[in-house]
């Protein structure tokens, strides 16, 4: 059976993923600001994170006789999400960290995960709202709502 390879269909098909990952600076935000010293990752964690991302490049799956590069698709999705919604990405990282800590607590970790759910919703909601308020689409939507109300009030 012949096997086709389905590549990622994006604007730049010539992305060198290994170079992109090796050039990442995990101690800077997507907009280029340097993190405070207490939030920076150590070189050993940087290496572990890079190795995990590089191993994701090799993940493939077969869908209906077509080989799909699922690892590259996942990395592209993660990079785009961080660029477009940095607050939400940070909120998800905080939620994941809290649940990882809770899972390591014997006996009570399971119950603590249940108690963390309302806090997860608050963290995710606030970070998502902060990202959406800064978008041009939201500003245009608010302007359109204002115009609509002005027309109804003046009519």
C-alpha positions, 0 to 999 in steps of 0.5 A, spaced: 500 500 500 502 506 497 503 511 503 502 519 502 505 524 506 500 530 508 504 536 510 502 542 514 499 547 509 501 554 512 503 560 509 510 558 510 512 551 508 519 552 508 519 553 516 526 549 519 522 547 525 529 544 528 532 551 527 526 555 530 526 551 536 533 551 537 533 559 537 527 559 542 529 564 548 524 561 553 526 567 558 523 572 554 515 573 552 513 573 545 513 580 544 521 580 546 521 583 553 525 579 558 522 575 564 524 577 571 530 573 574 525 569 579 521 567 573 527 565 568 528 557 567 535 554 568 539 552 562 537 545 564 530 546 564 531 549 557 534 543 554 529 539 557 524 543 554 527 543 547 528 536 547 521 535 548 519 539 543 524 536 538 521 529 539 514 532 538 517 533 530 517 526 529 510 524 531 506 522 525 499 518 525 496 515 519 489 517 517 485 513 512 492 511 508 495 518 509 501 520 513 499 526 517 505 530 521 501 531 527 507 533 531 508 539 527 501 541 527 501 541 534 507 545 535 504 550 530 498 551 534 502 552 540 506 557 537 500 561 534 496 560 540 502 563 544 503 569 539 496 571 539 493 570 546 499 570 551 495 572 557 491 565 555 497 561 554 500 564 561 493 562 564 493 555 562 500 554 564 498 556 571 492 552 571 497 546 569 502 547 574 497 548 580 494 541 578 501 538 577 502 540 584 495 538 586 496 531 583 503 530 587 499 531 594 498 524 597 490 522 598 488 529 598 490 531 591 484 528 588 479 532 592 484 538 591 483 538 583 476 538 584 476 544 589 481 548 583 476 547 578 472 554 580 479 557 580 481 554 573 475 558 570 476 564 573 484 564 571 482 562 564 476 567 564 480 573 566 486 571 561 481 570 555 478 577 557 484 580 557 487 577 550 480 579 547 479 586 549 486 588 546 484 585 539 482 589 533 476 585 532 473 587 539 474 594 538 470 594 532 465 590 535 464 595 541 464 601 536 459 598 532 455 597 538 456 604 540 453 606 533 447 602 534 445 604 541 446 612 538 442 610 532 436 607 537 437 613 542 437 619 537 431 616 533 
